[in-house]
Amino acid sequence: MNVVSNSSPLIALGRIERLDLLPALFPTISVPAAVYQEVVVQGASQPGALKLANAAWLNVQPVQNENSVQYLLAMLEQGEAEAIVLAQELHADWLLLDEIKARVTARRLGLNVIGVDGILVLAKK
C-alpha cells in the first residue's frame, strides 16, 4: 500500500503521542522533503520529531515534477503541494492530509484523502 503524508497528521499524532498508529495501519509512509524538513528538522524540539527521525517506516521521497509543485504553490503551502504531487507520482492509495483547501485540491486530482480523524477511526476499528 502506497501512503503519502503531509505535515499536519504527523504533527497532530506526535502531540498526542500516537505516532504508533501510523505503522500499525500503514506499513510504510512516504513524505516529500518539505514535509520532513518541517516536521523533523525545523520541528526538532516538538513532540514526536525524534521518533519520526528514527522511524524505519517513514521514507523521504523526492518529488520529480517540480512544475506541478510550482503550480500548486499559487494556492497551497510547500509541504501540501509536494505531498499532493508525490501522492500522484507514487499512485498513492492514501494521502494523509488535514487542511481543507489542500484536501479539496487533492480530491479534485483524484486522490484518496484521509485526515487525523479518519486515522483515529481506522485505528479504533
Secondary structure, DSSP 8 states (H G I E B T S, - for coil): --EEE-HHHHHHHHHTT-TTHHHHH-S-EEE-HHHHIIIIITTTTSTTHHHHHT-TTEEE---S-HHHHHHHTTTS-HHHHHHHHHHHHTT-SEEE---HHHHHHHHHTT--EE-HHHHHHHHH-
